[in-house]
Amino acid sequence: MLRYFIRISFLGNNYCGWQTQPGQISVQGTIEKCISNLTKNKITIVGAGRTDAGVHATSMYAHFDTTNTIEKKDFLKRINLYLPKDILILDILPVKDKSHARFDALSRTYKYFINQNKDPFKINQSYFCKYELDLKLMNKAAKILLNFDDFECFSKSKTDVKTFLCKINYAELNEEKGLIILKINANRFLRNMVRAIVGTLIEVGRKRISLNTFEKIILEKNRSNAGFSAPAHGLFLTDVDYDWDKIK
């Protein structure tokens, strides 16, 4: 068997999320069906993570095994004709047979887009927030995240994870063309974590939560004390980092 990594871009609005679920249309299931038809093999792909319903990706990786030797240029041309218009395979590369898209990932990067100007052309790719936000205050709160490693307060309730420990490498907000963009990188993310962080940072930006309270929320490890979960359509997975010398 030969193992390949694929780099994927998709809009998540029409999908139940990355992971295959009975009776629903998923990104994973859609890609598996198309690659299986193309290669004439039953293909199962393993993603670098599991994005929620409505979340997008500009660069996500997955791997699959096949008995076929794949020629890159021909594969990319044909698979992207098979796939629906909101999913694109950007690249494919052969890797070592033990390389794993999820377990070998060193870090993931997400961006969350907050739009403060009503814009019908960004309605499905950003969250329209009508409130005035203090960006400097939000950045001070974002820096507090780097002082901690237990983020149970931002995790979806009743999750089956064994640990809430994550190493956030950076978290910063910038304003670009009327959009406030949170860029956050960590070795792993809990389910709903980025959206819960964004919702809480918005409360800080509205001055409804102080910096001291923000820190207290993290220490108390209680999801109900944190802010709302920002809508999925503003969230993009933008990068997954690997040690490529070990992967290939």
Buried (B, 14 or more C-beta within 10 A) or exposed (E): EEBBBBBBBBBBBBBBBBBBBEEEEBBBBBBBEBBBEBBEBEBBBBBBBBBBBBBBBBBBBBBBBBEBEBEEEEBBEBBBEBBBEBBBBBEBBBBEEEBBBBEBBEBBBBBBBBBBEEEEEBEBBBBBBEEEBEBEBBBEBBEBBEEBBBBBBBBBEEEEEEEBBBEBBBBEBEEEEEBBBBBBBBBBBBBBBBBBBBBBBBBBBBEEBEEEBBBEBBEEBEBEBBBEBBBBBBBBBBBBBBEEEEBE
